Amino acid sequence: MSARYVVGIDLGTTHTALAFAPADGGPIEPFSIPQLVAKGNVDARSLLPSFVYFAHESEGAEALPWDASRSFSVGEHARSRGADAPARVISSAKSWLSHTGVDRRAGILPLDAPEDVEKISPVEASFRLLEHVSEAWDHAIAKGDTSLALAEQDVVITVPASFDAGARELTVEAALAAGLDNVTLLEEPQAALYAWTFARGDAWRKELKPHDVVLVIDVGGGTTDFSAIVVVEKDGNLELVRVAVGDHILLGGDNIDLALAHLARNKIEESGVEIDRAQMAALVHACRAQKERMLTQTSLASAPIAVAARGAKLVGGGLRTEISRDEIDRMIEAFFPRISSSDRPQARPRAALTEVGLPYAQDAAMTKHLAQFLSRKSAPHATTASKRTAASFCIPPPSYSTAAS
């Protein structure tokens, strides 16, 4: 059975998104993903927050149209539960999938989960996200027609260019577990470049000339990716060839959330109250939600941050502070400082950065990591990258799959 659609899945650290187009050509359409957005309320949203929540039995089922008895949820409702029940929520599954310091097939998530929650592996957490996308597609698009099921389509899943072979294989493993057998992995900077050339049409061939270098910077929720693409002329046509890929840098929006949580903790502790590990995890979720709210609602000058006090069942009876728009702006600017081209990332103590268990970059200045990447002009770095994955590509893109590589 030939595929009816080509489906692209951006399996992100913070959000997952999906778009599709007819396999024989046609317009690209975004897919709004049905998900639980509040208890008992299912809605289709353009983004699926990449969070998994394991409900307490007293909460009842996390019902979906295709599964009325489900005991966990994926998406908006799962994310919103992070501030109230952080030990029942898995976030940043993609970062855990690339964490070589842990057994990525072992049940380690959620961190500090209560006894009634069976911990799952980073691979299974990624599988749960892809499973939800697949089930949501089948519910909204296939509607019982097996030829339209997501498992029967050509599926492209994006991954960071800096993902090593192990992280790529585990991504494919998660996709296979979700029933997606026909999967191609596409590097995120490469996907961004394809999108740019698609949007520009033939104009890009007039805007670029041989020996120009295109720098793709992808700052995501969990990672920062750099790729350098050089313009070459071959048989009178311009082609784009990737010549370098940056290191795997675990640095992104998650770090800004964590930094804001430390700011909020300091404010609360000024009153003499000490924040424990569980409350700190809740602060991270609360700060993430308010950061996103303030960045989208420009009229807000500040936003409240609240977490449950020890023994408190409701956030309303807990600890409160607030973060301002100016504080968020200054925090973001601190991650993108103006620097000299000779500046490099510095090694710093890891204590504050590893409270949530991930080996984040020790220097949070993304511009320093970029300066270091641009200083690497030697061929061995590009050669190493090409051994790890298909490093060269041209426009239009060739048809190859990294699923088995």
C-alpha positions in Angstrom: 0.0 0.0 0.0 1.6 3.3 -1.1 1.6 6.3 1.3 -1.1 8.9 0.7 0.8 11.6 2.6 4.2 12.7 3.7 4.0 13.7 7.3 6.6 15.7 9.1 6.9 15.5 12.9 9.0 18.0 14.9 9.5 16.0 18.1 10.7 19.0 20.2 11.9 19.2 23.7 9.1 21.6 24.7 6.6 21.2 21.9 5.8 18.6 19.2 4.2 19.8 16.0 3.0 18.0 12.8 2.4 19.0 9.2 1.5 17.0 6.1 1.3 17.1 2.3 0.0 14.7 -0.3 2.7 12.3 -1.4 2.0 13.1 -5.1 2.4 16.8 -4.5 0.2 19.5 -3.1 0.1 22.2 -0.4 1.6 21.7 3.1 -1.0 21.8 5.9 -0.4 22.0 9.6 -2.2 19.4 11.7 -4.0 20.5 14.9 -3.4 17.8 17.5 -6.4 16.7 19.7 -5.3 16.6 23.3 -6.5 16.9 26.9 -6.2 20.6 27.6 -7.9 20.4 31.0 -9.7 17.7 33.0 -12.5 16.4 30.9 -11.8 18.9 28.1 -10.3 17.8 24.8 -9.3 20.3 22.1 -7.2 20.4 19.0 -4.1 22.6 19.2 -1.4 23.5 16.7 1.3 22.4 19.3 1.4 19.4 21.5 3.4 20.3 24.7 6.0 17.5 25.1 4.9 16.5 28.6 3.6 13.3 30.1 1.5 13.3 33.3 0.7 10.2 35.4 -2.5 10.9 37.2 -3.3 9.7 40.8 -6.0 7.1 40.9 -8.2 9.6 42.9 -8.3 11.8 39.8 -10.0 9.2 37.7 -9.3 8.6 34.0 -7.5 11.0 31.7 -10.1 10.3 29.1 -9.6 10.8 25.3 -12.0 10.2 22.5 -10.1 7.1 21.5 -9.3 5.8 25.1 -11.8 6.6 27.8 -9.8 4.7 30.5 -6.3 6.2 30.0 -4.4 6.8 33.3 -1.9 9.3 31.9 -2.1 12.4 29.6 0.1 14.0 27.0 0.1 17.6 26.0 -1.4 20.8 27.5 -3.1 19.3 30.5 0.1 17.3 31.3 2.2 20.5 31.2 -0.3 22.5 33.4 0.0 19.8 36.1 3.7 20.4 36.4 3.4 23.2 39.0 1.1 21.2 41.2 2.5 17.7 40.8 6.0 17.9 39.4 6.9 14.4 40.5 4.2 13.0 38.2 5.3 14.9 35.1 7.9 14.0 32.6 9.4 17.0 30.7 12.4 17.4 28.3 12.2 13.7 27.2 14.2 14.6 24.2 17.1 15.9 26.3 17.0 12.7 28.4 17.1 10.7 25.2 20.5 12.2 24.3 21.9 11.9 27.9 24.7 9.4 27.5 25.3 9.4 31.3 22.2 7.4 32.0 20.7 4.1 30.8 18.2 5.6 28.3 16.2 2.3 28.2 15.9 2.2 32.0 12.9 3.4 34.0 14.2 6.7 35.5 11.4 9.2 34.7 9.7 11.0 36.3 12.4 12.0 38.7 11.4 11.6 42.4 8.1 9.9 41.3 5.8 8.6 44.1 5.5 4.9 44.6 2.2 4.6 42.7 3.9 5.9 39.5 5.8 3.3 37.5 8.9 5.0 36.1 9.5 4.8 32.4 12.6 5.2 30.2 13.4 8.2 28.1 12.7 6.0 25.1 9.3 5.1 26.3 8.6 8.8 27.2 9.4 9.6 23.5 7.2 6.7 22.4 4.3 8.1 24.5 4.6 11.4 22.6 4.7 9.8 19.2 1.9 7.3 20.2 -0.3 10.3 21.1 0.4 12.0 17.8 -0.3 8.8 15.9 -3.6 8.1 17.7 -4.7 11.7 17.3 -4.0 11.6 13.6 -5.9 8.3 13.2 -8.8 9.8 15.2 -9.0 13.0 13.2 -7.8 12.0 9.7 -8.0 8.3 9.2 -11.4 7.8 11.0 -11.3 4.1 10.5 -9.7 4.1 7.0 -6.6 2.0 7.5 -5.0 3.4 4.3 -5.0 6.8 6.0 -3.5 5.7 9.3 -0.3 7.5 10.2 1.5 4.1 10.3 0.8 3.8 6.5 2.3 7.3 5.6 5.8 8.4 4.9 6.9 10.0 8.2 9.8 12.4 8.7 11.0 13.1 12.2 13.4 15.9 12.9 16.4 15.5 15.3 19.2 17.8 16.3 22.2 17.7 13.9 24.4 17.1 16.9 22.5 13.9 18.0 24.9 11.0 18.1 24.2 7.6 16.5 22.8 6.3 19.8 20.2 9.1 20.2 19.2 8.7 16.6 18.7 4.9 17.0 16.7 5.5 20.2 14.4 8.0 18.3 13.8 5.4 15.6 13.1 2.8 18.4 10.5 5.0 19.9 8.9 5.6 16.5 8.8 1.8 15.9 7.2 1.3 19.2 4.5 3.8 18.2 3.9 1.7 15.1 5.7 4.0 12.7 7.8 1.7 10.5 8.4 4.0 7.5 10.5 6.7 9.2 13.1 9.1 7.9 15.2 11.2 10.3 15.9 14.7 9.1 18.3 17.1 10.9 16.6 20.2 12.3 19.0 22.8 10.8 18.7 21.0 7.4 14.9 21.1 7.7 15.2 24.8 8.5 17.3 25.4 5.4 14.9 23.4 3.2 12.0 25.5 4.6 13.9 28.7 3.7 14.8 27.6 0.2 11.2 26.5 -0.3 9.8 29.9 0.9 12.3 31.8 -1.3 11.7 29.7 -4.5 14.4 30.3 -7.1 15.3 33.6 -5.5 17.9 32.0 -3.1 20.0 31.1 -6.2 20.3 34.8 -6.9 20.9 35.8 -3.3 23.8 33.4 -2.8 26.9 32.9 -4.8 29.7 30.2 -4.8 31.8 30.0 -1.6 29.1 31.8 0.5 28.6 30.1 3.8 25.1 29.9 5.3 25.0 29.6 9.1 22.0 27.9 10.6 21.4 28.6 14.3 18.7 26.5 16.0 18.0 27.5 19.6 15.3 25.2 20.9 13.8 24.2 24.2 16.6 21.8 25.1 19.5 22.1 22.7 21.4 24.7 20.6 22.5 23.5 17.2 24.9 25.1 14.8 25.4 24.1 11.2 27.5 25.6 8.4 26.5 25.1 4.8 28.7 26.3 1.9 27.4 27.3 -1.5 29.2 25.4 -4.3 28.7 25.5 -8.1 28.4 22.1 -9.9 27.7 21.8 -13.6 26.4 25.4 -13.7 24.0 24.9 -10.8 24.3 26.1 -7.2 24.2 23.4 -4.5 24.3 23.7 -0.7 26.8 21.4 1.1 27.0 21.1 4.8 30.6 21.3 6.0 30.4 21.5 9.8 28.1 20.6 12.7 28.5 22.0 16.2 28.9 19.9 19.4 25.8 18.6 21.2 25.0 21.6 23.5 22.3 21.0 26.1 21.4 24.6 26.3 18.0 26.2 25.5 14.7 27.4 26.8 14.9 24.8 29.7 17.9 26.7 31.0 16.1 30.0 31.0 13.2 28.4 32.9 15.7 27.0 35.5 17.4 30.3 35.9 14.0 32.0 36.4 13.2 29.4 39.0 16.4 30.1 40.9 15.4 33.8 40.8 12.0 33.0 42.2 13.5 30.7 44.9 15.8 33.4 46.1 12.9 35.8 46.4 10.8 33.3 48.4 13.7 32.3 50.6 14.3 35.9 51.6 11.3 35.5 53.9 13.1 32.7 55.7 11.4 29.8 54.0 13.6 27.1 52.5 12.6 25.6 49.2 13.1 21.8 48.9 13.8 19.8 45.8 10.1 19.0 45.0 9.2 22.7 45.3 12.1 23.7 43.1 10.9 21.3 40.4 7.4 22.9 40.7 9.0 26.4 40.5 10.6 25.4 37.2 7.2 24.4 35.7 5.5 27.5 37.1 8.2 29.8 35.7 8.1 28.1 32.3 4.3 28.7 32.1 4.5 32.4 33.1 7.5 33.1 30.9 5.5 31.8 27.9 2.4 33.7 29.0 4.3 37.0 29.3 6.2 36.6 26.0 2.9 36.1 24.2 0.8 38.7 26.2 2.9 41.8 25.8 0.6 43.9 28.0 1.6 42.0 31.2 4.2 43.7 33.3 4.6 40.9 35.8 3.1 37.4 36.6 2.6 35.5 39.9 4.6 32.4 40.7 3.1 30.0 43.3 4.0 26.6 44.6 2.5 24.4 47.4 4.0 24.8 50.9 5.1 21.6 52.6 1.9 19.7 53.5 -0.3 22.0 51.5 -2.7 20.3 49.1 -3.5 23.4 47.1 -1.2 26.0 45.5 -3.6 28.7 46.8 -2.3 27.8 50.3 1.3 27.8 49.3 4.2 30.1 48.6 4.0 33.1 46.3 6.2 35.6 44.5 6.3 37.1 41.1 8.6 37.7 38.1 8.5 40.8 36.0 8.8 41.3 32.3 12.1 43.2 32.9 13.5 40.2 34.8 12.6 37.9 32.0 14.1 40.2 29.4 17.3 40.6 31.4 17.5 36.8 31.9 17.1 36.1 28.1 19.7 38.8 27.3 22.1 37.1 29.7 22.0 34.0 27.6 22.9 36.1 24.5 25.5 38.5 25.7 27.6 40.7 23.4 31.0 39.2 23.3 34.4 39.4 21.5 35.0 36.9 18.8 37.8 35.5 20.9 35.5 34.7 23.9 35.0 31.0 24.6 32.6 29.0 26.9 34.0 28.7 30.4 33.8 25.7 32.7 31.7 26.4 35.8 30.5 24.5 38.9 27.6 22.2 37.9 25.7 22.2 41.2 22.9 24.6 40.2 22.6 23.3 36.7 22.2 19.6 37.5 19.4 19.8 40.1 17.0 18.4 37.5 19.4 15.7 36.5 20.5 16.8 33.0 24.1 17.7 32.1 23.4 21.2 30.8 26.2 23.2 29.3 28.3 24.8 32.0 28.4 28.2 30.3 25.0 29.5 29.5 26.2 32.2 27.1 25.0 30.9 23.7 27.0 33.5 21.8 30.3 32.1 23.3 29.4 28.6 22.0 28.7 30.2 18.6 32.1 32.0 18.7 33.8 28.6 19.5 32.0 26.9 16.6 32.9 29.6 14.1 36.6 29.4 15.2 36.8 25.8 14.1 38.1 26.0 10.6 39.9 22.7 10.5 38.7 19.8 8.3 38.7 17.1 11.0 35.6 18.5 12.7 33.6 18.3 9.5 35.0 14.9 8.8 33.9 13.6 12.2 30.4 15.0 11.6 30.1 13.3 8.2 31.0 9.9 9.8 28.2 10.3 12.3 25.5 11.1 9.7 24.9 12.2 6.1 26.8 15.5 6.3 26.4 16.6 2.7 23.2 17.5 1.0 22.0 19.6 -1.9 18.9 21.4 -3.0 16.5 19.9 -4.0 17.0 17.3 -1.1 18.0 13.8 -2.1 15.8 10.9 -1.0 17.7 9.0 1.7 16.8 7.8 5.1 19.0 7.9 8.2 16.6 5.6 10.1 19.0 2.7 9.9 22.3 4.6 10.2 
